[in-house]
Amino acid sequence: VQLQASGGGLVQAGGSLRLSCAASGFTFDDYAIGWFRQAPGKEREGVSCISSSDGSTYYADSVKGRFTISSDNAKNTVYLQMNSLKPEDTAVYYCAADSLCGSYMDYWGKGTQVTVSS
């Protein structure tokens, strides 16, 4: 199982970024893909998750209305569209995979840095 997150960068507050998580090595339709983030000195936080089988989505309260998760099953890729970014969104973002969405997922990719300047 391989997961590759990309799309991070530096953006001003109020701006947007789209993260991508490219997955390989497993049957994409059978898995849920989650996005997590970890800021320096803070615990890892679940941000969003999508079930590839039925498209169910979940969001942390802190990002509801600003972030949108989507899945392109033909490309084995999950996207996280992040709008109205805030400095507190600054973190390393990771994608992870498991059979179900949850706080602990089995497979993890390397993170991508998102920095939001004020």
Helices and strands as residue ranges (DSSP letters): E 2-6, E 9-12, E 17-24, G 28-30, E 32-38, E 45-51, E 57-59, E 67-72, E 77-82, G 87-89, E 91-98, E 107-108, E 112-117
